[in-house]
């Protein structure tokens, strides 16, 4: 064998003395202590934030559930007047939106924030404050959004907000709540996705190579990457729609050259992957539960990885199957129909892997498995009706009927809610060291399972008989009455099951005994957790040799507990965790993570404030709040990031010494910037797509393009901005060479050039008199320019920040995280500038 | 000189190269057909040029996926193909990555053929 590699590190042969261990524990406890009292809300520990996040998501789930019951009461009998048509529209819009945006996605992110560090044997995620910021943003945005229902101004255009219904016919505030409230929450979702991707790639324990990662982490990586590419289209679309509503730029108005179908493309380019973003993490929970109760390793690990990654990709080729009846050419339908069928392959593969694992193991009965069985069986039904509606001719018949409502609830409740509830049952001991009752769990399951099928199975029938969705009532005598009544009864049985579950999860359990450690005898790393848990997460960060270390690594728990592995101590009283390499998880850095703070809370309040004020078109307040948000975030970065440590490196145990401060591609911050900017670039690509979309549908595009913005100003602006980019790169190099005055000169010039370039870019459409409210062509040109200029503006703030950091001695030649990340940001900005100029100045010449 | 299996010679991009080829094929096929029908042929026009283009894309995509699959197969069989996929060694990880990439290549090839089938069966822009 020529593949010589360094031998694995073994845990200390001898435990440190009892006294040494006691000292280590005390120091760890001091470093990771949670704030108490009202200051408890400043905590950023993943366990605290994860629990709040999950509780909030569950609260929104119950709210969405109540809305569903209101709809079922309304539909119980024909010609009912329990809800008015208008109210019904609000209720179904809110139900869909709350369940998708405020429950399903946040729930999986919350769950992952809680459980991922435990699965990876990490002390915390790399950016605990970012998680907290995401949580507060979500809570504020979600509450604001739901509050609209109480004031009778809730959105009522469906969870997909199709124009022109949401532009010309509903000019009131409802749609603004949706567009702005949710964009804010989507930003929070992307923040969490960045956190989770970097967590999986860089914060694994030493030795956890790609082939040893828990399946949950694989699924999570895929789902988080999907968020990164799926959410930006809807953010870009929301931007266009809100600008149309607020400023009358006609992106979706056919009278002035716009096209409502563009919204459907952008929405479903998000909306379909979203279904899989919800589904994959839920299957991931099943992938953790099944091996535990089958008492064996999962069968077909690489096949499941294939399924997760394959589903992630294929799910982006399905969006048009929501648009089969919009009159697109047959070839477009055919392509999307083909991909919609293909995605059934990886989806099926993972289910067969689970069945094989169960067949090959010795299965023990348990409530989590019951939910897993029930969920997968229901999901298969939804998957099969999905294959049916993926066929365009069948979809023509079933489109917009209750058949689709039945189908999608089988997919989402079967594929997501049952596994998540099973997961809560399974992981509950990790939340508070207690176990939930088995018999009550079984009762909750059978109630929910029976109620679920009773509710949604008849909907297939009412749909095939022709009952349309989203209509508040129906006439008697068309065969709708009976099945609808059954559905309503079923909905209440399902609700009873949920209530039983909620009561037993949330009732006080002070007098119940703490459950033993690893209560299910699982093999995966997260069950290392002590009962009740310790704020430090793991006592020492283990070296991993197996996929199921608790089953297969001898004396594993003892070695971790006695501090025989990495980082058993917190000598400097700092919060520390390990960063490892992507492929083989070799330790590369001892990362210091920040502690409790209220700054994330205020950052979320001010960011949210600017979205709230925009909803009501209070532009001055919105601007003021945005400035406050920027100030708070800058304070957060200034005081809490890229801190120069008191020493360059430290021993982390087992004879390994690691650097504390690294910059560039080796640092987690650089990865976070890179991943964030990939998402940002995706949103920009959607705007560029819109430009070419308008070109496709307008035979007279060239004539419109002759008005402006010309080539002179865009080229001038582009040149100045690319020069600013080049100088920023030069500044990074000069800083590294410790040539301070040259650094200041280069970066200051870059700032000046950036400002001038931005002005020149604006001058193009401005001086050629392009009026964005007249026609869609000037509107989309302006939108590309505004998008670019906003990015340049942020880039200027970053350049100034780096100048200040160096001047304040917080950035040096060796400690250059700030300028390295800013240079990376400017790479993306330069690309944005280049594409914008090429499109608005170059394309009219060739069109 | 580091061993082929060393982490410095690896990249996660390899695993998703084949699905990226599928995605490129998919987007190119869709864009070509949509632009052709909307801007040039009209709703009753022939799809022929777009179909020829899609055939060409399919050949290119399948060739690319085939290359990835061949490399993935070599990785999977590295070192005699005996080391377990869950072994705590560079070789085990190397073989696992090869196996995963190979499976993804197979899935991507099937999905690409599915897309091509749509172009093979539909003759005009209606």
Boltz contact constraints between the chains, C-beta under 6 A:
constraints:
  - contact:
      token1: [A, 2]
      token2: [B, 3]
      max_distance: 6.0
  - contact:
      token1: [A, 3]
      token2: [B, 3]
      max_distance: 6.0
  - contact:
      token1: [A, 3]
      token2: [B, 5]
      max_distance: 6.0
  - contact:
      token1: [A, 3]
      token2: [B, 90]
      max_distance: 6.0
  - contact:
      token1: [A, 3]
      token2: [B, 91]
      max_distance: 6.0
  - contact:
      token1: [A, 5]
      token2: [B, 90]
      max_distance: 6.0
  - contact:
      token1: [A, 209]
      token2: [B, 93]
      max_distance: 6.0
  - contact:
      token1: [A, 210]
      token2: [B, 93]
      max_distance: 6.0
  - contact:
      token1: [A, 211]
      token2: [B, 85]
      max_distance: 6.0
  - contact:
      token1: [A, 211]
      token2: [B, 86]
      max_distance: 6.0
  - contact:
      token1: [A, 211]
      token2: [B, 92]
      max_distance: 6.0
  - contact:
      token1: [A, 211]
      token2: [B, 93]
      max_distance: 6.0
  - contact:
      token1: [A, 211]
      token2: [B, 96]
      max_distance: 6.0
  - contact:
      token1: [A, 302]
      token2: [B, 85]
      max_distance: 6.0
  - contact:
      token1: [A, 302]
      token2: [B, 99]
      max_distance: 6.0
  - contact:
      token1: [A, 302]
      token2: [B, 100]
      max_distance: 6.0
  - contact:
      token1: [A, 305]
      token2: [B, 100]
      max_distance: 6.0
  - contact:
      token1: [A, 306]
      token2: [B, 100]
      max_distance: 6.0
  - contact:
      token1: [A, 306]
      token2: [B, 103]
      max_distance: 6.0
  - contact:
      token1: [A, 306]
      token2: [B, 104]
      max_distance: 6.0
  - contact:
      token1: [A, 309]
      token2: [B, 104]
      max_distance: 6.0
  - contact:
      token1: [A, 310]
      token2: [B, 104]
      max_distance: 6.0
  - contact:
      token1: [A, 310]
      token2: [B, 107]
      max_distance: 6.0
  - contact:
      token1: [A, 313]
      token2: [B, 19]
      max_distance: 6.0
  - contact:
      token1: [A, 317]
      token2: [B, 26]
      max_distance: 6.0
  - contact:
      token1: [A, 329]
      token2: [B, 37]
      max_distance: 6.0
  - contact:
      token1: [A, 329]
      token2: [B, 125]
      max_distance: 6.0
  - contact:
      token1: [A, 330]
      token2: [B, 122]
      max_distance: 6.0
  - contact:
      token1: [A, 330]
      token2: [B, 126]
      max_distance: 6.0
  - contact:
      token1: [A, 331]
      token2: [B, 33]
      max_distance: 6.0
  - contact:
      token1: [A, 331]
      token2: [B, 47]
      max_distance: 6.0
  - contact:
      token1: [A, 331]
      token2: [B, 122]
      max_distance: 6.0
  - contact:
      token1: [A, 332]
      token2: [B, 34]
      max_distance: 6.0
  - contact:
      token1: [A, 334]
      token2: [B, 118]
      max_distance: 6.0
  - contact:
      token1: [A, 334]
      token2: [B, 122]
      max_distance: 6.0
  - contact:
      token1: [A, 335]
      token2: [B, 29]
      max_distance: 6.0
  - contact:
      token1: [A, 335]
      token2: [B, 30]
      max_distance: 6.0
  - contact:
      token1: [A, 335]
      token2: [B, 115]
      max_distance: 6.0
  - contact:
      token1: [A, 335]
      token2: [B, 118]
      max_distance: 6.0
  - contact:
      token1: [A, 338]
      token2: [B, 114]
      max_distance: 6.0
  - contact:
      token1: [A, 338]
      token2: [B, 115]
      max_distance: 6.0
  - contact:
      token1: [A, 338]
      token2: [B, 118]
      max_distance: 6.0
  - contact:
      token1: [A, 342]
      token2: [B, 111]
      max_distance: 6.0
  - contact:
      token1: [A, 342]
      token2: [B, 114]
      max_distance: 6.0
  - contact:
      token1: [A, 545]
      token2: [B, 88]
      max_distance: 6.0
  - contact:
      token1: [A, 547]
      token2: [B, 86]
      max_distance: 6.0
  - contact:
      token1: [A, 583]
      token2: [B, 7]
      max_distance: 6.0
  - contact:
      token1: [A, 583]
      token2: [B, 10]
      max_distance: 6.0
  - contact:
      token1: [A, 584]
      token2: [B, 7]
      max_distance: 6.0
  - contact:
      token1: [A, 696]
      token2: [B, 35]
      max_distance: 6.0
  - contact:
      token1: [A, 696]
      token2: [B, 38]
      max_distance: 6.0
  - contact:
      token1: [A, 696]
      token2: [B, 39]
      max_distance: 6.0
